[in-house]
Amino acid sequence: MPDLPDPFELLGLQPEPAPAGHADPAPVEAPSAGPSGAASEGQSEGQSEAQSEPPSAAPARPGAVTFSPDVIPVAQFDPSSLPATDTRDRRRGRRRIVLIAVLIVVLLLAAGGFWVRSQLDPGSPGEAVSFTIPKGSTSTDVARSLESQGIITNATVFGWYLRFNGGGSFQAGEYDGLHLHSSMSSVVSVLEKGPAPPRTVSFLVREGLWVSETRALILQSFPTIDPAALDQVMASTHPTLQPKGSTNLEGFLFPAKYEVAQTDVGNPQRIIDQMITAFDRVSASEGLPDASTKLAGAAGKVTVTPYQALIVASLIESEAKVAEDRPKIARVIYNRMARGEMLGIDASVLYALQQRKTSLTNSDLRVDSPYNTRLRNGLPPTPINSPGQDSIHAALNPASGDWLYYVLTDTDGHHYFTSSASDFQRAVNDAKARGIF
């Protein structure tokens, strides 16, 4: 019988020492069977059941372990199965770990891909929005602005998108065609087309311009307008406060900055109407239509009509240089009107000449014109420019005082006011000596 491996050695166990005085039982050998299955010759049945002399014990193998009768027989233990099972379990465990790791990686990649796709294209775009790129903006600035306005979902992803797909260095200006929650591809497509054409044309009318100067400015700002068409519009447009029968728009083309729609740049009627509307709004807010009531007694027995108050506002606009002088100049004008004296305002003489000059000659002062207030008594027949709101306010709210004269006293534009002719002449001489004029 071949030697069997020691199970304790296989399992790494220490054999128990045999109890003292207990002999190992001799191994039992099965009798050899003949062909017929009977006991071999020379051995009787009785000898097989009982022997007169116990067989000598087989020599023990070094390191062998003896078993007591109640221990499982060695023939029923399969020690080779233990290491094989353990190896297969370890291999299965490693495969499970690898599969779980792969599954986690796949899930992370899928979730990351889904998130990136949701950032690149969040779905259906929302409402249209306007978007402006200021001058000097970088691609990063543009991305942050797009995110802050809700056009894209993530500025960082937009930066990656530009790096991988190219783009950037977008032009400054206003853009149309962008929507909330847009895909990044559609946003780049719109931005790469460049800004939309300007929707309006800015048009600035300064305070104190003559109507002839305003006409020239309109034609310069809107070269598609036909001059004859503009003249026809100006002659046929009649503001509410314009005297009946008049075709003169002097004083009614309100000074302001206008934004004219691209569709109206060639339409003179739309432009003139826009300016008249601005005048009506300001005059109503200041109470110009009620000037006769507001100025009752301001010019003595003279009743000041709304149109005359507008004329006074135009004179103030030409004469005043600082805000605090406006209501004082209004008072001087009304005081002279009450006394029936000539106003003596040089700005009206310049208007009669239709020349912008820094000084007037003696021949200029003798010009024969209803606008020459050095030769004609009372107000000029029309406003002499387009007064601003501050001058209209001053004309309707003159300061209290008995002044009849004023003279420029410094280069900042301040005037000296007096009711004495001699004091006025002294102030004039002093200003000339100091080189004020």
C-alpha positions as CSV (number, residue, x, y, z in Angstrom):
1,M,0.0,0.0,0.0
2,P,1.6,3.3,-1.0
3,D,2.4,5.9,1.7
4,L,-0.4,8.5,2.2
5,P,0.5,12.1,2.8
6,D,0.3,13.3,6.4
7,P,-3.0,15.4,6.7
8,F,-1.7,17.4,9.6
9,E,1.4,18.3,7.6
10,L,-0.9,19.4,4.7
11,L,-3.1,21.5,7.0
12,G,-0.2,22.9,9.0
13,L,-1.4,21.3,12.3
14,Q,0.7,19.9,15.1
15,P,0.0,16.2,15.8
16,E,-1.2,15.4,19.3
17,P,1.1,13.2,21.3
18,A,-0.2,9.8,22.1
19,P,-1.3,9.2,25.8
20,A,1.2,7.6,28.0
21,G,0.9,3.8,28.1
22,H,-1.2,3.6,25.0
23,A,0.2,1.6,22.2
24,D,-0.5,2.2,18.6
25,P,-2.8,-0.4,17.2
26,A,-1.2,-2.5,14.6
27,P,-2.4,-1.9,11.1
28,V,-4.8,-4.4,9.9
29,E,-4.0,-6.1,6.6
30,A,-6.8,-7.5,4.5
31,P,-6.3,-11.1,3.6
32,S,-5.3,-11.9,0.1
33,A,-8.2,-13.3,-1.9
34,G,-7.8,-15.9,-4.4
35,P,-9.6,-16.1,-7.7
36,S,-12.6,-17.5,-6.0
37,G,-12.7,-14.9,-3.3
38,A,-11.8,-17.5,-0.6
39,A,-9.0,-17.3,1.9
40,S,-5.6,-18.4,0.7
41,E,-4.3,-21.9,1.1
42,G,-2.9,-22.9,4.4
43,Q,-5.3,-20.6,6.3
44,S,-8.4,-22.0,8.0
45,E,-11.5,-20.1,8.9
46,G,-10.7,-20.3,12.5
47,Q,-7.3,-18.9,11.9
48,S,-8.8,-15.9,10.1
49,E,-11.0,-15.2,13.1
50,A,-8.5,-15.7,15.8
51,Q,-4.8,-16.2,15.8
52,S,-2.8,-17.8,18.4
53,E,-0.2,-15.1,18.2
54,P,-0.6,-11.5,17.3
55,P,1.3,-10.4,14.3
56,S,4.2,-8.2,14.9
57,A,3.5,-4.5,14.4
58,A,4.7,-2.9,11.2
59,P,7.5,-0.5,11.8
60,A,6.2,3.1,12.2
61,R,7.2,5.6,9.5
62,P,9.2,8.5,10.9
63,G,6.9,11.4,11.6
64,A,3.7,9.4,11.1
65,V,0.7,10.2,13.3
66,T,-1.2,7.5,15.0
67,F,-5.0,7.6,15.2
68,S,-7.3,6.4,17.9
69,P,-10.2,4.3,16.8
70,D,-12.6,7.2,17.1
71,V,-10.7,9.4,14.6
72,I,-11.9,9.5,11.0
73,P,-10.1,6.9,9.0
74,V,-7.4,8.3,6.8
75,A,-9.0,6.7,3.7
76,Q,-12.1,9.0,4.1
77,F,-10.1,12.4,4.1
78,D,-9.2,14.0,0.8
79,P,-6.5,16.5,1.7
80,S,-5.8,17.5,-1.9
81,S,-9.1,19.4,-2.1
82,L,-8.2,22.0,0.4
83,P,-5.5,24.0,-1.5
84,A,-7.3,23.7,-4.8
85,T,-10.6,25.2,-3.3
86,D,-8.7,28.0,-1.6
87,T,-6.9,29.0,-4.9
88,R,-10.2,29.0,-6.9
89,D,-11.9,31.2,-4.2
90,R,-9.0,33.6,-4.3
91,R,-9.2,33.8,-8.1
92,R,-12.9,34.3,-8.1
93,G,-12.5,37.1,-5.5
94,R,-9.9,38.8,-7.7
95,R,-12.1,38.5,-10.7
96,R,-15.1,40.0,-8.8
97,I,-12.9,42.9,-7.6
98,V,-11.7,43.6,-11.2
99,L,-15.3,43.4,-12.5
100,I,-16.6,45.8,-9.8
101,A,-13.7,48.2,-10.6
102,V,-14.4,48.1,-14.3
103,L,-18.1,48.6,-13.7
104,I,-17.4,51.6,-11.5
105,V,-15.1,53.1,-14.1
106,V,-17.7,52.5,-16.8
107,L,-20.4,54.1,-14.7
108,L,-18.2,57.1,-13.9
109,L,-17.3,57.6,-17.6
110,A,-21.0,57.3,-18.5
111,A,-22.0,59.8,-15.9
112,G,-19.2,62.1,-16.9
113,G,-20.1,61.9,-20.5
114,F,-23.8,62.6,-19.7
115,W,-22.8,65.6,-17.6
116,V,-20.5,67.0,-20.4
117,R,-23.2,66.5,-23.0
118,S,-25.7,68.3,-20.7
119,Q,-23.3,71.3,-20.4
120,L,-22.6,71.4,-24.2
121,D,-26.3,71.2,-25.0
122,P,-28.8,71.6,-22.1
123,G,-31.8,71.0,-24.4
124,S,-34.4,73.3,-25.8
125,P,-33.3,77.0,-26.0
126,G,-35.2,79.6,-24.0
127,E,-36.2,83.1,-24.9
128,A,-34.1,85.4,-27.1
129,V,-31.7,87.7,-25.3
130,S,-29.4,90.5,-26.4
131,F,-25.7,90.1,-25.7
132,T,-22.9,92.7,-25.8
133,I,-19.1,92.1,-25.9
134,P,-17.3,95.2,-24.6
135,K,-14.1,96.3,-26.2
136,G,-11.0,94.5,-24.9
137,S,-12.8,91.5,-23.7
138,T,-10.9,88.1,-23.7
139,S,-12.5,84.8,-24.5
140,T,-12.6,84.1,-20.7
141,D,-14.5,87.3,-20.2
142,V,-17.0,86.4,-22.9
143,A,-17.5,82.9,-21.4
144,R,-18.2,84.3,-17.9
145,S,-20.6,86.9,-19.3
146,L,-22.4,84.2,-21.3
147,E,-22.8,82.1,-18.2
148,S,-23.9,85.0,-16.0
149,Q,-26.6,85.8,-18.4
150,G,-27.8,82.2,-18.6
151,I,-26.9,81.8,-22.3
152,I,-24.6,78.9,-21.5
153,T,-24.4,76.6,-18.5
154,N,-20.7,76.5,-17.7
155,A,-18.0,79.0,-18.6
156,T,-15.2,76.5,-17.9
157,V,-16.7,73.9,-20.3
158,F,-17.1,76.6,-22.9
159,G,-13.4,77.4,-22.6
160,W,-12.6,73.7,-23.2
161,Y,-15.0,73.7,-26.1
162,L,-13.2,76.6,-27.7
163,R,-9.8,74.9,-27.2
164,F,-10.8,71.6,-28.7
165,N,-12.9,73.1,-31.6
166,G,-11.2,76.4,-32.2
167,G,-12.7,79.8,-31.8
168,G,-12.4,82.9,-29.7
169,S,-11.2,86.5,-30.2
170,F,-14.8,87.5,-30.8
171,Q,-15.5,91.0,-32.0
172,A,-16.9,93.7,-29.7
173,G,-20.4,94.8,-30.2
174,E,-24.1,93.9,-29.8
175,Y,-25.2,90.4,-30.9
176,D,-28.6,89.2,-31.9
177,G,-29.8,85.6,-32.2
178,L,-28.7,84.3,-28.8
179,H,-31.1,82.5,-26.5
180,L,-31.1,81.3,-22.9
181,H,-29.9,77.8,-22.3
182,S,-28.3,77.5,-25.8
183,S,-26.0,74.8,-27.0
184,M,-22.4,75.9,-27.1
185,S,-22.1,75.1,-30.8
186,S,-24.9,77.5,-31.6
187,V,-23.5,80.2,-29.4
188,V,-20.1,80.0,-31.1
189,S,-21.8,80.0,-34.5
190,V,-23.6,83.3,-33.7
191,L,-20.5,84.9,-32.2
192,E,-18.3,84.0,-35.1
193,K,-20.7,85.9,-37.5
194,G,-19.8,89.1,-35.7
195,P,-22.0,91.7,-34.0
196,A,-25.3,92.8,-35.5
197,P,-25.4,96.2,-37.3
198,P,-26.2,99.1,-35.1
199,R,-30.0,99.2,-34.5
200,T,-30.0,103.0,-34.0
201,V,-28.0,106.0,-35.0
202,S,-27.0,108.5,-32.3
203,F,-27.9,112.1,-33.0
204,L,-26.9,114.9,-30.6
205,V,-28.4,118.4,-30.7
206,R,-26.7,120.8,-28.4
207,E,-28.4,123.6,-26.5
208,G,-28.4,127.0,-28.2
209,L,-28.2,125.8,-31.9
210,W,-30.0,127.9,-34.5
211,V,-32.6,126.0,-36.5
212,S,-30.4,126.5,-39.6
213,E,-27.5,124.7,-37.7
214,T,-29.8,121.9,-36.6
215,R,-31.0,121.4,-40.2
216,A,-27.3,121.1,-41.4
217,L,-26.6,118.6,-38.5
218,I,-29.6,116.5,-39.6
219,L,-28.3,116.3,-43.2
220,Q,-24.8,115.6,-42.0
221,S,-25.9,112.8,-39.7
222,F,-28.4,111.2,-42.2
223,P,-26.9,111.6,-45.6
224,T,-29.7,109.7,-47.3
225,I,-32.2,112.4,-46.5
226,D,-33.1,114.7,-49.3
227,P,-32.6,118.4,-48.3
228,A,-35.8,119.4,-50.2
229,A,-37.8,116.8,-48.4
230,L,-36.4,118.0,-45.0
231,D,-37.3,121.6,-45.8
232,Q,-40.9,120.5,-46.8
233,V,-41.2,118.6,-43.5
234,M,-39.9,121.5,-41.4
235,A,-42.3,124.0,-43.1
236,S,-45.4,121.7,-42.7
237,T,-44.8,120.6,-39.1
238,H,-46.6,122.8,-36.5
239,P,-45.9,122.4,-32.8
240,T,-48.8,123.2,-30.4
241,L,-47.2,126.4,-29.1
242,Q,-46.2,127.7,-32.5
243,P,-48.2,130.9,-33.5
244,K,-50.8,130.4,-36.2
245,G,-49.5,131.0,-39.7
246,S,-45.9,130.5,-38.6
247,T,-43.6,128.0,-40.4
248,N,-40.6,128.7,-38.2
249,L,-39.5,125.8,-35.9
250,E,-36.9,127.9,-34.1
251,G,-37.0,127.0,-30.4
252,F,-39.0,123.8,-30.9
253,L,-36.3,121.4,-32.0
254,F,-35.4,120.4,-28.5
255,P,-31.7,119.9,-27.7
256,A,-31.0,116.3,-26.6
257,K,-29.3,113.1,-27.7
258,Y,-31.6,111.0,-29.9
259,E,-31.4,107.4,-30.9
260,V,-32.9,107.1,-34.4
261,A,-34.0,103.7,-35.5
262,Q,-32.2,102.3,-38.6
263,T,-35.6,102.1,-40.4
264,D,-36.1,105.9,-39.8
265,V,-32.7,107.2,-40.8
266,G,-34.0,108.3,-44.2
267,N,-37.3,109.6,-43.0
268,P,-37.1,113.3,-42.1
269,Q,-40.7,113.4,-40.8
270,R,-39.8,110.8,-38.1
271,I,-36.7,112.7,-37.0
272,I,-38.5,116.1,-36.7
273,D,-41.5,114.5,-35.0
274,Q,-39.1,112.9,-32.5
275,M,-37.6,116.3,-31.6
276,I,-40.9,118.0,-31.4
277,T,-42.2,115.3,-29.1
278,A,-39.2,115.8,-26.8
279,F,-40.0,119.5,-26.7
280,D,-43.6,118.9,-25.8
281,R,-42.7,116.6,-23.0
282,V,-40.2,119.0,-21.4
283,S,-42.4,122.1,-21.8
284,A,-45.3,120.3,-20.2
285,S,-43.2,119.2,-17.3
286,E,-42.0,122.8,-16.7
287,G,-45.5,124.4,-17.2
288,L,-44.7,126.3,-20.3
289,P,-48.3,126.1,-21.7
290,D,-49.4,127.9,-18.5
291,A,-46.7,130.6,-18.7
292,S,-49.2,133.5,-18.7
293,T,-50.5,132.4,-15.3
294,K,-47.1,131.5,-13.9
295,L,-45.6,134.9,-15.0
296,A,-48.5,137.1,-14.1
297,G,-47.0,140.5,-13.0
298,A,-43.4,139.4,-13.8
299,A,-43.2,141.9,-16.6
300,G,-45.4,144.5,-15.1
301,K,-48.6,145.0,-17.1
302,V,-47.2,143.0,-20.0
303,T,-48.8,139.6,-20.3
304,V,-46.2,137.0,-21.2
305,T,-47.5,134.3,-23.5
306,P,-46.1,130.7,-23.6
307,Y,-44.4,131.5,-27.0
308,Q,-42.9,134.7,-25.5
309,A,-41.6,132.8,-22.5
310,L,-39.9,130.4,-25.0
311,I,-38.3,133.5,-26.6
312,V,-37.0,134.6,-23.2
313,A,-35.7,131.1,-22.6
314,S,-33.7,131.3,-25.9
315,L,-32.2,134.7,-24.8
316,I,-31.2,133.2,-21.5
317,E,-29.6,130.2,-23.2
318,S,-27.4,132.5,-25.3
319,E,-26.4,134.9,-22.4
320,A,-26.0,132.6,-19.3
321,K,-22.8,130.7,-18.8
322,V,-23.4,129.4,-15.2
323,A,-26.6,128.0,-13.7
324,E,-27.0,130.6,-11.0
325,D,-27.1,133.4,-13.5
326,R,-30.1,132.0,-15.5
327,P,-33.0,133.2,-13.2
328,K,-31.2,136.6,-12.7
329,I,-30.9,137.2,-16.4
330,A,-34.6,136.3,-16.7
331,R,-35.4,138.9,-14.1
332,V,-33.4,141.6,-16.0
333,I,-35.4,140.8,-19.2
334,Y,-38.8,141.0,-17.5
335,N,-37.8,144.2,-15.6
336,R,-36.9,145.9,-18.9
337,M,-40.0,144.6,-20.6
338,A,-42.1,146.1,-17.7
339,R,-40.3,149.5,-18.2
340,G,-40.7,149.4,-22.0
341,E,-36.9,149.5,-22.5
342,M,-34.8,147.9,-25.2
343,L,-33.2,144.7,-24.1
344,G,-29.8,145.4,-25.7
345,I,-28.9,141.6,-25.9
346,D,-26.0,141.1,-28.3
347,A,-26.9,137.4,-28.9
348,S,-30.0,138.6,-30.8
349,V,-27.8,140.7,-33.0
350,L,-25.7,137.7,-33.8
351,Y,-28.8,135.8,-34.7
352,A,-29.9,138.7,-37.0
353,L,-26.5,138.4,-38.7
354,Q,-26.6,134.6,-38.7
355,Q,-22.9,134.7,-37.8
356,R,-21.1,133.2,-34.8
357,K,-18.7,136.0,-33.8
358,T,-16.9,136.7,-30.5
359,S,-17.3,140.5,-30.9
360,L,-19.6,142.9,-32.7
361,T,-18.6,145.9,-34.7
362,N,-20.4,149.2,-34.7
363,S,-21.8,148.3,-38.2
364,D,-23.0,145.0,-36.7
365,L,-24.9,146.8,-34.0
366,R,-26.6,148.9,-36.5
367,V,-28.0,146.0,-38.6
368,D,-31.6,146.6,-39.6
369,S,-33.4,143.6,-38.2
370,P,-36.3,142.9,-36.0
371,Y,-33.8,140.7,-34.0
372,N,-31.6,143.7,-33.2
373,T,-32.6,144.4,-29.6
374,R,-30.3,147.4,-29.5
375,L,-32.5,149.2,-32.0
376,R,-35.9,147.5,-31.4
377,N,-37.9,147.6,-28.3
378,G,-39.3,144.4,-26.7
379,L,-38.6,140.8,-27.5
380,P,-37.4,139.5,-30.9
381,P,-40.2,138.0,-33.0
382,T,-39.1,134.4,-32.5
383,P,-36.8,132.4,-30.3
384,I,-33.1,132.8,-31.4
385,N,-32.1,129.2,-30.7
386,S,-33.2,125.9,-29.1
387,P,-33.1,126.5,-25.4
388,G,-32.5,123.6,-23.0
389,Q,-34.7,122.6,-20.0
390,D,-32.7,124.7,-17.5
391,S,-33.3,127.9,-19.5
392,I,-37.0,127.1,-19.9
393,H,-37.2,126.6,-16.2
394,A,-35.4,129.9,-15.5
395,A,-37.7,131.8,-17.9
396,L,-40.7,130.5,-16.0
397,N,-39.1,131.1,-12.6
398,P,-37.2,134.4,-12.6
399,A,-35.2,135.5,-9.5
400,S,-36.4,138.4,-7.4
401,G,-34.6,141.7,-7.9
402,D,-34.6,145.1,-9.5
403,W,-31.7,144.6,-11.8
404,L,-31.6,146.2,-15.2
405,Y,-28.0,145.5,-16.2
406,Y,-25.5,142.6,-16.2
407,V,-21.9,142.3,-17.3
408,L,-19.5,139.4,-17.6
409,T,-16.9,139.6,-14.7
410,D,-14.7,136.5,-15.1
411,T,-13.6,133.9,-17.5
412,D,-15.8,131.3,-15.8
413,G,-18.9,133.1,-17.1
414,H,-20.2,134.8,-14.0
415,H,-22.1,138.0,-14.4
416,Y,-22.4,141.1,-12.2
417,F,-25.9,142.4,-11.8
418,T,-26.9,146.0,-11.0
419,S,-29.9,148.4,-11.3
420,S,-27.6,151.4,-11.8
421,A,-26.4,152.6,-15.2
422,S,-23.3,154.2,-13.7
423,D,-22.5,151.1,-11.7
424,F,-22.9,149.0,-14.9
425,Q,-20.5,151.2,-16.8
426,R,-17.9,151.0,-14.0
427,A,-18.2,147.1,-14.1
428,V,-17.8,147.2,-17.9
429,N,-14.6,149.3,-17.6
430,D,-13.2,147.0,-14.9
431,A,-13.9,143.9,-17.0
432,K,-12.2,145.3,-20.0
433,A,-9.2,146.4,-18.0
434,R,-8.9,142.8,-16.7
435,G,-9.2,141.4,-20.2
436,I,-12.4,139.6,-19.7
437,F,-13.7,140.9,-23.0
